[in-house]
């Protein structure tokens, strides 16, 4: 019995993790969150399993808050709770370099989601500096896109344009970079928005709009661009 205890514990860890992942796959995020937190609080786990459960639980909670933000709203306390979870994840024993990177990225994104745009922008340079543009390209691109969203909200359109140009230059338009997020369409939209706010003339804006429509005809952000052009018509000059 003594000899089989450790293998049985590992089987239990694996089974619980699979149950949590199944809840998540079935979009039962509340159950997935509870299961991941139960795993993280269990005794006798390997540090690697606990760190992964903390990260996965943080990610699920972030998804829950994102959906609440689009419907009934999220309190500052809930956003703070998420970032506290991410901080615990980053400092957990056995946490990997990849897990720390993802936790930091979620923290940056959370500021943009919360509307704390200055704080999102403040965290962007350190994130870019700490990771490699080749091996960590997707995460850096994600951080730059969220930084761009916040920069545009702050009216810092020249800086926003610089960030989007990096993202657009890093990938071919048709690359499938983010499995569940239209990151590249958003980057092209934020570039259009920055150039629009900087007062570009109609021909340049129309050229950019055609490029977006060609590459991403079904993206929600493309519909926004098309709506702007239709609303302004031939007098469209890129400023309100």
C-alpha positions as CSV (number, residue, x, y, z in Angstrom):
1,X,0.0,0.0,0.0
2,X,2.8,2.4,0.9
3,X,4.5,1.7,-2.5
4,X,1.4,2.5,-4.5
5,X,0.4,5.7,-2.7
6,X,2.5,8.1,-4.8
7,X,1.3,6.6,-8.2
8,X,-2.3,6.7,-6.9
9,X,-1.8,10.4,-6.0
10,X,-0.5,11.2,-9.4
11,X,-3.5,9.4,-11.0
12,X,-5.8,11.4,-8.8
13,X,-4.1,14.7,-9.8
14,X,-4.4,13.7,-13.5
15,X,-8.0,12.7,-13.2
16,X,-9.0,16.0,-11.4
17,X,-7.2,18.1,-13.9
18,X,-9.0,16.3,-16.8
19,X,-12.3,16.9,-15.1
20,X,-11.5,20.6,-14.8
21,X,-10.5,20.7,-18.4
22,X,-13.7,18.9,-19.5
23,X,-15.8,21.4,-17.6
24,X,-13.9,24.2,-19.4
25,X,-14.3,22.6,-22.8
26,X,-18.1,22.3,-22.1
27,X,-18.2,26.0,-21.3
28,X,-19.1,25.3,-17.6
29,X,-16.7,27.8,-16.4
30,X,-18.0,28.0,-12.8
31,X,-17.4,24.3,-12.4
32,X,-14.0,24.5,-14.1
33,X,-13.0,27.3,-11.8
34,X,-14.1,25.4,-8.6
35,X,-12.3,22.3,-9.7
36,X,-9.0,24.1,-10.5
37,X,-9.1,25.9,-7.2
38,X,-9.8,22.6,-5.4
39,X,-6.8,21.1,-7.1
40,X,-4.6,24.0,-6.1
41,X,-5.7,23.8,-2.5
42,X,-5.2,20.0,-2.2
43,X,-2.4,18.6,-0.2
44,X,0.2,16.3,-1.5
45,X,0.3,17.7,-5.0
46,X,3.4,18.1,-7.0
47,X,4.4,21.8,-7.2
48,X,4.1,21.6,-11.0
49,X,0.5,20.4,-10.8
50,X,-0.4,23.1,-8.3
51,X,1.2,25.9,-10.4
52,X,-0.7,24.7,-13.5
53,X,-4.0,24.6,-11.6
54,X,-3.4,28.1,-10.3
55,X,-2.8,29.4,-13.9
56,X,-5.7,27.5,-15.4
57,X,-8.0,28.7,-12.7
58,X,-6.9,32.3,-13.2
59,X,-7.5,31.9,-16.9
60,X,-11.0,30.6,-16.4
61,X,-11.8,33.3,-13.9
62,X,-10.6,35.9,-16.5
63,X,-12.9,34.4,-19.0
64,X,-15.8,34.7,-16.6
65,X,-15.0,38.3,-15.9
66,X,-14.7,39.1,-19.6
67,X,-18.2,37.8,-20.2
68,X,-19.6,39.7,-17.2
69,X,-17.9,42.8,-18.5
70,X,-19.8,42.6,-21.7
71,X,-23.1,42.1,-19.9
72,X,-23.6,43.3,-16.4
73,X,-20.2,44.7,-15.6
74,X,-17.4,43.8,-13.2
75,X,-16.4,45.5,-10.0
76,X,-12.9,46.7,-9.3
77,X,-12.7,44.2,-6.4
78,X,-13.3,41.4,-8.9
79,X,-10.5,42.6,-11.2
80,X,-8.2,42.9,-8.1
81,X,-9.1,39.4,-7.1
82,X,-8.0,38.1,-10.6
83,X,-4.7,39.9,-10.3
84,X,-4.1,38.5,-6.9
85,X,-4.7,35.0,-8.3
86,X,-2.2,35.8,-11.0
87,X,0.4,37.1,-8.5
88,X,0.0,33.8,-6.5
89,X,0.6,31.9,-9.8
90,X,3.7,33.8,-10.7
91,X,5.3,33.2,-7.3
92,X,4.2,29.6,-6.9
93,X,6.8,26.9,-6.4
94,X,7.4,25.0,-9.5
95,X,5.9,27.6,-11.9
96,X,7.4,27.5,-15.3
97,X,8.8,30.3,-17.4
98,X,5.9,29.8,-19.8
99,X,3.3,30.0,-17.0
100,X,4.8,33.2,-15.6
101,X,4.7,34.7,-19.1
102,X,1.0,33.9,-19.5
103,X,0.2,35.2,-16.0
104,X,1.9,38.5,-16.7
105,X,0.2,38.8,-20.1
106,X,-3.2,38.2,-18.5
107,X,-2.5,40.9,-15.9
108,X,-1.7,43.4,-18.7
109,X,-4.8,42.5,-20.6
110,X,-6.9,42.8,-17.4
111,X,-6.0,46.5,-17.1
112,X,-7.3,47.1,-20.6
113,X,-10.5,45.2,-19.9
114,X,-11.0,47.1,-16.7
115,X,-10.5,50.4,-18.5
116,X,-7.4,51.2,-16.6
117,X,-5.5,52.1,-19.8
118,X,-2.6,54.0,-18.2
119,X,-1.7,50.9,-16.2
120,X,-1.9,48.6,-19.2
121,X,0.4,51.0,-21.1
122,X,2.8,51.2,-18.1
123,X,3.3,47.4,-18.1
124,X,3.8,47.1,-21.8
125,X,7.5,48.1,-22.1
126,X,8.7,45.7,-19.4
127,X,6.8,42.8,-20.9
128,X,8.3,43.5,-24.4
129,X,11.8,43.8,-22.9
130,X,11.6,40.6,-20.9
131,X,10.7,38.3,-23.7
132,X,12.2,37.3,-27.0
133,X,10.6,38.5,-30.2
134,X,11.2,35.2,-31.9
135,X,10.3,32.6,-29.3
136,X,7.7,34.7,-27.6
137,X,6.4,36.4,-30.7
138,X,2.7,35.6,-30.2
139,X,2.6,36.7,-26.5
140,X,4.5,40.0,-27.4
141,X,2.1,40.6,-30.3
142,X,-0.9,40.0,-27.9
143,X,0.6,42.5,-25.4
144,X,1.2,45.1,-28.1
145,X,-2.4,44.7,-29.4
146,X,-3.9,45.3,-25.9
147,X,-1.4,48.1,-25.4
148,X,-2.6,49.6,-28.7
149,X,-6.2,49.4,-27.6
150,X,-5.3,51.3,-24.4
151,X,-3.1,53.9,-26.3
152,X,-6.0,54.6,-28.7
153,X,-8.3,55.1,-25.7
154,X,-5.8,57.5,-24.2
155,X,-5.6,59.5,-27.5
156,X,-1.9,58.5,-27.9
157,X,-2.5,57.5,-31.5
158,X,1.1,57.8,-32.8
159,X,2.3,55.4,-30.2
160,X,-0.6,53.1,-30.9
161,X,0.3,53.1,-34.6
162,X,3.9,52.1,-33.8
163,X,2.6,49.1,-31.8
164,X,0.2,47.9,-34.5
165,X,2.8,48.2,-37.2
166,X,5.0,45.8,-35.3
167,X,2.2,43.2,-35.0
168,X,1.2,43.6,-38.7
169,X,4.8,43.3,-39.7
170,X,5.3,40.1,-37.6
171,X,2.6,38.0,-39.4
172,X,1.2,37.4,-42.8
173,X,-2.5,38.6,-42.8
174,X,-3.9,35.1,-43.3
175,X,-1.8,33.4,-40.5
176,X,-3.9,31.6,-37.9
177,X,-2.2,33.0,-34.8
178,X,-4.8,32.9,-32.1
179,X,-7.1,29.9,-32.1
180,X,-10.1,31.7,-30.3
181,X,-9.4,35.4,-30.8
182,X,-9.3,37.6,-33.9
183,X,-6.0,39.2,-32.9
184,X,-4.8,40.2,-36.4
185,X,-8.2,41.7,-37.5
186,X,-8.1,43.7,-34.2
187,X,-4.5,44.9,-34.9
188,X,-5.5,46.1,-38.4
189,X,-8.6,47.8,-37.0
190,X,-6.6,49.6,-34.3
191,X,-4.1,50.8,-36.9
192,X,-7.0,52.1,-39.0
193,X,-8.5,53.8,-35.9
194,X,-5.2,55.5,-35.1
195,X,-4.7,56.7,-38.6
196,X,-8.3,57.9,-38.7
197,X,-7.8,59.8,-35.5
198,X,-4.6,61.4,-36.8
199,X,-6.6,62.9,-39.7
200,X,-5.5,60.9,-42.7
201,X,-7.1,61.9,-46.0
202,X,-9.9,59.9,-47.6
203,X,-7.9,57.9,-50.2
204,X,-5.5,56.5,-47.5
205,X,-8.4,55.5,-45.3
206,X,-10.3,53.9,-48.2
207,X,-7.1,52.0,-49.1
208,X,-6.7,50.7,-45.6
209,X,-10.4,49.8,-45.4
210,X,-10.2,47.8,-48.6
211,X,-7.2,45.9,-47.2
212,X,-9.1,45.0,-44.1
213,X,-12.2,44.0,-46.1
214,X,-10.1,41.8,-48.3
215,X,-8.3,40.0,-45.6
216,X,-11.0,39.8,-42.9
217,X,-14.4,40.1,-44.6
218,X,-16.3,38.5,-41.7
219,X,-14.6,40.1,-38.7
220,X,-16.7,42.3,-36.4
221,X,-14.1,45.0,-36.6
222,X,-14.3,45.0,-40.4
223,X,-18.0,45.8,-40.1
224,X,-17.1,48.8,-37.9
225,X,-14.7,50.1,-40.5
226,X,-17.2,49.6,-43.3
227,X,-19.8,51.4,-41.3
228,X,-17.5,54.4,-40.8
229,X,-16.9,54.6,-44.5
230,X,-20.6,54.3,-45.4
231,X,-21.6,56.9,-42.8
232,X,-19.1,59.5,-44.0
233,X,-19.4,58.7,-47.7
234,X,-17.3,60.7,-50.2
235,X,-16.7,63.5,-47.6
236,X,-14.9,61.1,-45.3
237,X,-11.7,62.7,-44.1
238,X,-10.7,60.7,-41.1
239,X,-11.7,63.2,-38.4
240,X,-14.9,63.9,-36.6
